[in-house]
Amino acid sequence: MKTNSADRIQVALGVSPLLARLLAERGWSEIEAVTEFLYPRLEHTHSPWLMLGMEPAVARTLRAIAAGESIRILGDYDVDGTIATVILRQALKTLGAEVSYELPERLGNGYGLRAETFERAAADGVKLAITVDNGIREQEALERAQALGIDVIITDHHLPPQTLPTVVAIVNPHQAGCEYPDKNLCGSGVAFKLAQALLERSGKLEGTWPAGLRSYLKLVAIATVADAVPLLGENRVFARFGLEGLERPVNPGLRALLGFAMAKGKTRVTSRDVAFGLAPRLNAAGRMGAADRVVELFSAPAAEAGGIAQALEGLNQERQQCCARMLAEIEARGLGEEPGVQVISGEGWHRGVLGIVANKVVERTQRPVVIVSLEEGRAHGSGRAPDGMHLLQVIEGCGDLFDRFGGHAQAVGFSMDAGKLEALRTYLAQAEMPTPARKNAEYFEVRLSELTPPICKELARLQPFGEGNPEPVLRVRGARLAEAPQVLKERHLKLVVEEDGVRHTALLWNSTDCARLAPGVELELIGRLETTMHERFGEQTRLMLREFFVTSAAVL
């Protein structure tokens, strides 16, 4: 069947047999769907008015603007939450709104809304509060808002509880009855949809996708990649056009951030650059207790933007050091192999990096884990689970232990009285969690001679890569070493390989083992194809290796 699908894709779209085969192996078969995937267009996005709750949300917001009421955006401290705040704040300012914002302090109040959040808002004269990337599970705090006479609009993408809070409007594609076609938007994606609807209803948009509206996609793309939502459907459109926009930044803060995050001279921005360059620097602000710096960065004049970006760079380095210390302490204790969900706790562990450390433990053990910081009688935890496990459902079964909890299928967070930690440990140790099958590495088999320049350019149409659309890992056969290997900076290995006149550079980081590597040996290469654009050297394609094997000796 895959062969038939590959043939149909090749004939219908005029692509190479290699690309058609790769698409078929990934389950693509419908020609219309493949066309939208390979050639995304802004017209493939959906109307914001299809989202349940959008009409009352827009109506109430525009009434507040017309009446000069004070509006407050209530965001979150991660990349998605801070960027959602920036997006909606900019849209409201464009409409002349009196708008302020508040982000939770991770090391103080922690995630989400609290009664005090609305008490501060009431004291400041706020009449309308709009949440972004949070709020769907904050019933107690929302009841306080109602008592204080503050109207609330919730925009969120987290899974809702069975009983929804009573507010002016809820804009969340996961809520029951919402017919919005794409359920996988991140919080910034949902906030952008509200911004789009507000600008459209106010007559600020000429045409479907004017330049002013497209400019928001740079930020939406960063949040979409950073929040690891599937890069398919509407998210793929946002990411593709947003990444292109990042190559021509106008905002001083964005330019300054790119200056720190991008390799010198590199001009093409990829999802990998966002995931490993931009996102960690933005996330570090919230993790280390300075989330406001992200909003400040994107609203700062050029004279101040560089200093804020430099501060984010310092926070990211501090975050890396903190993670390394905590992970070393956990590994020194030894990771258990007991059934259920492992709970690992420590006194005074930095709450801002619990989730990152939990991710690293899951990567190494392929088992669910909860990392807990104990501070002054309180326990703050972050849990992660491998694909195929629904950790949120598990902790919902002991929800009475927590003061607050929430999250996604594979990522949860909570706070509780430290005295209840042993009860949680006992419950999670007995929890029935499916054992995910260890995935065999999925390689796409190619000959080196197939990777001609036109084919490499065609394969780039698969970008942007990320959740739901992973970067292909190639098993390249038939390569012979064309030159003696080189060691770069005493740390990395550079190989030049060829087959039938097709030649590529291959790089293996953090390895200098040149044994048996004489020119002419035949190699099997495992890695990914990377195409970059450099202001000095132009477009370059190279193989970034995970490993390689010598399969035959040099032919004399």
C-alpha positions in Angstrom: 0.0 0.0 0.0 2.9 2.4 0.8 4.3 1.7 -2.6 1.0 2.6 -4.2 0.7 5.8 -2.1 4.3 6.8 -3.1 3.5 6.3 -6.8 0.4 8.3 -6.6 2.1 11.2 -4.7 5.0 11.2 -7.2 2.7 11.3 -10.2 0.1 13.8 -8.8 2.7 16.3 -7.4 5.6 15.8 -9.6 8.0 15.2 -6.7 11.0 12.9 -6.7 10.6 9.1 -6.0 12.6 9.6 -2.8 10.4 12.4 -1.3 7.3 10.5 -2.4 8.6 7.3 -0.6 9.4 9.2 2.5 5.9 10.8 2.7 4.2 7.4 2.1 6.3 5.8 4.8 5.0 8.5 7.2 1.4 7.7 6.4 0.6 10.4 3.9 -1.7 9.2 1.1 -4.4 11.8 0.4 -3.2 14.1 -2.4 -5.0 17.2 -1.1 -3.6 16.7 2.4 0.0 16.2 1.1 -0.3 19.3 -1.1 -1.3 21.4 1.9 1.5 19.9 3.9 4.2 20.5 1.3 2.9 23.9 0.2 1.3 25.6 3.2 -0.5 28.9 2.5 -2.0 31.4 4.8 -5.4 30.6 3.3 -5.2 27.2 4.9 -5.8 28.8 8.3 -9.3 28.9 9.9 -11.5 31.8 10.7 -11.3 32.8 14.4 -15.1 33.0 14.5 -15.3 29.2 14.3 -14.0 29.0 17.9 -16.7 28.7 20.5 -16.8 31.8 22.8 -15.1 34.1 20.3 -18.2 36.2 19.6 -18.9 37.1 23.3 -15.2 37.6 24.0 -14.8 40.1 21.2 -18.0 41.9 22.0 -17.1 42.4 25.7 -13.6 43.5 24.9 -14.7 46.1 22.4 -17.3 47.4 24.8 -14.5 47.8 27.4 -12.3 49.7 24.9 -15.2 52.0 23.9 -16.0 52.7 27.5 -12.4 53.3 28.5 -12.5 50.5 31.0 -9.2 49.2 32.4 -8.3 45.8 30.9 -5.7 43.4 32.4 -4.1 40.5 30.7 -3.2 37.6 33.0 -0.5 35.5 31.4 1.9 32.7 32.4 5.7 32.7 32.9 6.7 30.3 30.2 7.5 31.1 26.5 3.9 30.5 25.4 2.4 32.5 28.2 4.7 35.5 28.0 4.5 35.7 24.2 0.7 35.3 24.3 0.7 38.3 26.7 2.8 40.3 24.2 0.5 39.4 21.2 -2.7 40.3 22.9 -1.3 43.4 24.6 0.0 44.8 21.2 -3.4 44.1 19.6 -5.3 45.9 22.4 -2.9 48.8 22.3 -3.5 49.1 18.5 -7.2 49.4 19.3 -6.5 52.2 21.9 -7.3 50.1 24.9 -6.2 51.0 28.5 -4.3 47.7 29.1 -2.0 46.3 31.7 -0.7 42.8 32.3 0.4 40.6 35.2 2.5 37.4 35.1 2.8 35.0 38.0 6.1 34.9 39.8 7.3 31.3 39.5 9.2 31.3 42.7 6.5 33.2 44.6 2.9 32.6 43.7 3.6 29.9 41.2 1.5 28.9 38.1 -2.0 30.3 37.4 -4.5 32.6 38.9 -5.2 33.2 42.6 -7.7 35.2 44.5 -5.0 37.8 45.2 -4.5 38.2 41.4 -8.0 39.7 41.1 -7.8 41.6 44.4 -4.8 43.5 43.0 -6.7 44.0 39.8 -9.8 45.4 41.6 -7.6 47.7 43.6 -6.2 49.1 40.3 -9.7 49.7 38.9 -9.6 46.8 36.4 -13.1 45.9 35.0 -12.1 43.2 32.5 -9.5 40.5 32.8 -8.4 38.3 29.9 -6.3 35.2 30.6 -3.9 33.8 28.1 -2.4 30.3 28.3 -4.1 29.7 31.7 -7.3 29.9 33.6 -9.4 27.0 32.5 -9.0 25.1 35.9 -8.9 28.1 38.2 -12.5 27.9 39.6 -11.7 29.3 43.1 -9.8 32.4 41.8 -12.5 33.1 39.2 -15.2 33.0 41.8 -13.3 35.7 43.6 -13.2 37.8 40.4 -16.9 37.5 40.1 -17.4 38.6 43.7 -15.2 41.6 43.0 -17.2 42.6 40.0 -14.5 41.8 37.4 -15.6 40.3 34.2 -13.2 37.5 32.9 -12.5 36.1 29.5 -10.5 32.9 29.5 -8.3 32.1 26.5 -6.4 28.8 27.1 -5.4 25.6 25.4 -5.0 23.3 28.3 -7.4 20.4 28.8 -10.6 21.7 30.6 -12.2 20.1 33.6 -15.6 18.5 33.3 -17.3 21.5 34.9 -16.3 24.8 33.2 -15.9 28.0 35.2 -18.6 30.6 34.9 -17.2 33.6 33.1 -18.1 36.0 30.3 -16.5 33.8 27.6 -14.2 30.8 27.3 -12.0 30.6 24.1 -10.4 27.1 24.2 -10.6 24.7 21.3 -10.7 21.7 23.7 -14.0 22.7 25.4 -17.0 20.6 24.6 -19.0 21.9 21.7 -16.2 23.8 20.1 -16.1 23.0 16.4 -12.9 24.7 15.6 -11.1 22.4 13.2 -7.6 22.5 14.8 -7.4 21.5 18.4 -3.6 21.7 18.7 -3.0 25.5 19.0 -0.7 26.6 21.8 -1.8 29.4 24.2 -0.3 32.0 21.9 -2.1 30.6 19.0 -5.4 31.0 20.8 -4.5 34.5 21.9 -3.6 35.4 18.3 -7.0 34.2 17.2 -8.6 36.6 19.6 -6.3 39.4 18.5 -7.2 38.6 14.8 -10.9 38.7 15.6 -10.7 41.9 17.5 -8.7 43.6 14.7 -11.1 42.3 12.1 -14.2 43.4 13.9 -12.7 46.8 14.5 -12.0 47.3 10.8 -8.2 47.3 11.2 -7.6 44.6 8.6 -7.6 45.3 4.9 -7.8 42.0 3.1 -7.4 38.6 4.6 -3.7 38.6 5.6 -2.4 42.2 5.6 1.2 42.8 6.6 0.2 44.0 10.1 -1.5 40.7 10.8 1.3 38.6 9.4 3.8 40.4 11.6 2.3 38.6 14.6 3.3 35.3 13.2 6.9 35.7 14.1 5.9 35.5 17.8 3.3 32.9 17.2 5.9 30.7 15.5 8.3 31.0 18.4 5.6 30.0 20.9 4.3 27.2 18.7 7.7 25.6 18.4 8.6 26.2 22.1 5.4 24.7 23.4 6.0 21.5 21.4 2.5 21.4 19.9 2.2 19.3 16.7 3.6 21.2 13.7 0.8 20.1 11.5 -2.3 21.8 10.1 -2.6 25.4 11.2 0.4 25.3 13.5 2.5 24.3 10.4 1.3 27.4 8.6 2.0 29.6 11.6 5.5 28.1 12.0 6.4 28.2 8.3 5.5 31.9 7.7 6.6 33.0 11.1 10.1 31.5 10.7 10.4 33.2 7.3 9.5 36.5 9.1 12.2 36.0 11.7 14.8 36.3 8.9 13.7 39.9 8.5 13.1 41.1 12.1 11.9 44.7 12.7 11.3 44.7 16.4 14.5 45.8 18.3 14.0 43.2 21.0 13.6 40.4 18.5 16.7 41.6 16.6 18.7 41.6 19.9 17.5 38.2 20.9 18.4 36.7 17.5 21.8 38.3 17.8 22.5 36.1 20.9 20.7 33.0 19.8 21.9 32.6 16.1 25.2 31.4 14.9 27.2 34.3 13.5 26.5 34.8 9.8 23.5 32.4 9.7 20.5 34.1 8.1 17.9 31.3 7.7 16.0 30.6 10.9 14.7 27.1 11.5 12.5 25.4 14.1 15.7 24.0 15.5 17.1 27.5 16.0 13.9 28.4 17.9 13.9 25.2 20.0 17.5 25.3 21.0 18.3 29.0 20.7 15.5 31.5 21.1 13.1 29.4 23.3 15.6 28.5 26.1 16.6 32.2 26.5 13.0 33.3 26.7 12.1 30.4 29.0 15.0 31.2 31.3 13.3 34.4 32.3 10.3 32.7 33.7 12.2 29.8 35.2 14.5 32.1 37.1 11.8 34.4 38.3 12.0 37.3 35.8 9.2 36.6 33.3 8.4 40.3 32.9 11.7 40.7 31.1 10.2 38.9 28.0 7.4 41.4 27.7 9.8 44.2 28.3 12.1 42.9 25.6 9.5 43.1 22.9 8.3 46.5 23.9 11.8 48.1 24.5 13.4 50.7 22.2 16.6 49.8 20.4 18.7 51.6 23.1 17.4 49.2 25.8 16.7 46.0 23.9 20.3 44.9 23.8 20.7 45.1 27.6 17.5 43.1 28.2 18.7 40.4 25.7 22.0 40.3 27.5 20.2 39.8 30.8 18.2 36.9 29.3 21.5 35.4 28.1 22.8 35.5 31.7 19.6 34.0 33.1 19.9 31.1 30.6 23.4 30.4 31.7 22.4 30.4 35.3 19.5 28.0 34.4 21.9 25.6 32.7 24.2 25.5 35.7 21.2 24.9 38.1 19.9 22.0 35.9 23.4 20.4 35.8 23.7 20.5 39.6 20.3 19.0 40.3 20.6 16.2 37.7 24.0 15.3 39.1 22.5 15.0 42.6 19.7 12.8 41.3 22.1 10.5 39.4 24.3 10.2 42.5 21.3 8.8 44.4 20.6 6.3 41.6 17.4 6.1 39.6 15.1 3.3 40.9 13.3 0.8 38.7 10.1 0.4 40.8 6.8 0.2 39.0 4.5 3.2 38.8 5.5 6.8 38.8 8.8 7.6 40.5 8.8 10.6 42.9 12.2 12.3 43.5 12.3 15.1 46.0 14.9 17.5 47.4 15.2 20.3 49.8 15.3 23.8 48.2 15.6 22.6 44.6 15.1 25.4 42.2 11.4 25.3 41.2 12.1 26.9 37.9 14.0 23.9 36.4 12.0 21.0 37.8 10.3 20.4 34.5 13.5 20.4 32.5 15.2 18.0 34.9 12.1 15.7 34.8 12.3 15.7 31.0 15.9 14.6 31.1 15.2 11.8 33.6 12.4 10.5 31.3 14.7 10.6 28.3 17.2 8.4 30.2 14.8 6.0 31.8 11.7 6.0 29.6 9.6 6.0 32.8 7.3 8.6 34.3 8.8 10.8 37.0 7.8 13.6 39.3 10.5 15.9 40.6 9.6 17.8 43.8 11.1 20.7 45.6 10.5 21.0 49.3 10.4 24.5 50.8 9.2 25.6 54.2 6.5 22.9 54.5 5.4 23.1 50.9 6.0 20.7 48.0 6.1 22.0 44.5 6.3 19.4 41.8 6.6 18.9 38.0 6.0 15.6 36.3 6.8 14.2 32.9 5.9 10.9 31.1 6.9 9.2 27.9 4.6 9.1 24.9 1.7 6.8 25.4 1.2 7.6 29.1 -1.4 10.1 30.4 0.1 11.4 33.6 -2.6 14.1 34.1 -5.3 11.4 34.3 -3.2 9.6 36.9 -2.8 12.6 39.2 -6.4 13.5 38.8 -7.1 10.3 40.7 -5.5 11.8 43.8 -6.5 15.4 43.2 -7.6 15.9 46.8 -3.9 15.8 47.8 -3.1 19.0 45.9 -3.8 22.6 46.5 -3.4 23.2 42.8 -2.6 21.0 39.8 -2.9 20.9 36.0 -1.1 20.2 32.7 -1.2 18.0 29.7 -1.1 14.2 29.1 2.7 14.0 29.4 3.4 17.1 31.5 1.9 18.1 34.9 2.6 20.5 37.7 1.2 20.9 41.2 1.7 22.3 44.7 0.7 20.7 48.0 1.4 20.5 51.7 4.7 18.7 52.2 3.1 16.5 54.8 1.1 14.8 52.0 4.1 13.9 49.9 4.4 10.4 51.2 0.8 9.8 50.4 1.4 11.0 46.9 4.5 8.8 46.7 2.5 5.7 47.8 -0.3 6.4 45.4 1.9 7.0 42.4 4.0 3.9 43.1 0.8 1.8 42.8 -0.5 3.7 39.8 -1.1 1.5 36.7 0.8 3.1 33.9 1.2 1.3 30.5 4.7 0.4 29.7 5.6 2.1 26.5 7.4 -0.1 24.0 10.9 1.2 23.5 10.8 2.5 20.0 13.3 1.1 17.5 15.1 3.9 15.7 13.2 4.7 12.5 15.7 5.4 9.7 14.9 6.4 6.2 17.2 4.4 3.9 18.9 6.3 1.1 22.0 6.0 -1.0 24.5 8.9 -0.9 24.2 9.2 -4.7 20.5 10.0 -4.3 21.2 13.1 -2.2 21.9 15.4 -5.1 21.5 19.2 -4.7 18.0 19.3 -6.2 16.9 16.4 -4.0 18.3 18.1 -0.9 16.5 21.3 -1.8 13.2 19.3 -2.3 13.6 17.6 1.1 13.7 21.0 2.7 10.0 21.3 1.9 9.4 19.0 4.8 10.4 21.8 7.2 9.6 23.1 9.8 10.4 20.0 11.8 9.1 19.4 15.3 6.4 17.6 17.2 4.3 15.6 14.8 6.7 16.1 12.0 10.1 14.9 13.1 13.2 15.6 11.1 14.0 12.5 9.1 16.9 10.4 10.4 18.8 9.1 7.3 20.6 5.8 7.1 23.0 6.6 4.2 24.6 3.7 2.5 27.2 3.5 -0.3 29.4 6.4 0.9 33.1 6.2 0.5 35.5 8.5 2.4 36.9 10.9 -0.2 39.6 12.6 1.9 41.5 12.1 5.1 39.3 13.0 8.1 39.8 16.3 9.8 39.5 17.1 13.6 37.9 20.5 14.2 38.8 22.5 17.3 40.2 19.3 18.8 36.7 18.1 19.5 34.7 17.4 16.3 35.2 15.1 13.3 34.7 16.2 9.7 34.4 13.7 6.9 34.1 14.2 3.2 32.2 11.4 1.5 31.1 10.6 -2.0 29.3 8.2 -4.3 29.0 8.3 -8.1 30.1 12.0 -8.2 27.8 13.1 -5.4 29.9 14.6 -2.5 28.9 15.8 0.9 30.5 17.0 4.1 29.6 15.0 7.2 30.1 16.3 10.8 30.1 14.3 14.0 30.2 16.5 17.2 32.2 15.6 20.2 34.1 12.8 18.6 37.7 12.6 17.3 38.0 8.8 16.7 39.6 8.5 13.3 40.7 4.9 13.7 40.2 2.8 10.5 39.3 6.0 8.5 41.6 5.9 5.5 40.4 7.5 2.2 38.4 5.0 0.2 36.8 3.1 3.1 33.1 2.5 2.7 30.8 3.9 5.4 27.3 3.7 6.6 26.2 7.1 8.0 23.3 7.8 10.4 22.2 11.4 10.7 20.1 14.2 9.5 20.5 16.5 6.5 21.0 20.2 7.4 20.7 23.0 4.9 21.7 26.5 6.1 22.0 29.9 4.6 25.1 31.9 5.5 25.6 35.5 4.6 29.2 34.8 3.4 29.1 31.2 2.1 25.5 31.1 0.8 23.5 27.9 1.0 25.2 24.9 2.5 24.0 21.3 2.9 25.8 18.8 5.2 25.1 15.6 7.0 25.0 16.0 10.8 25.9 12.5 12.1 24.7 10.6 15.1 27.1 7.8 14.3 28.8 6.0 11.5 30.2 2.5 10.7 33.0 1.3 8.5 31.4 -1.3 6.3 34.4 -2.2 4.1 38.0 -1.4 3.7 39.5 1.0 1.2 39.6 -0.2 -2.4 43.2 -0.2 -3.5 
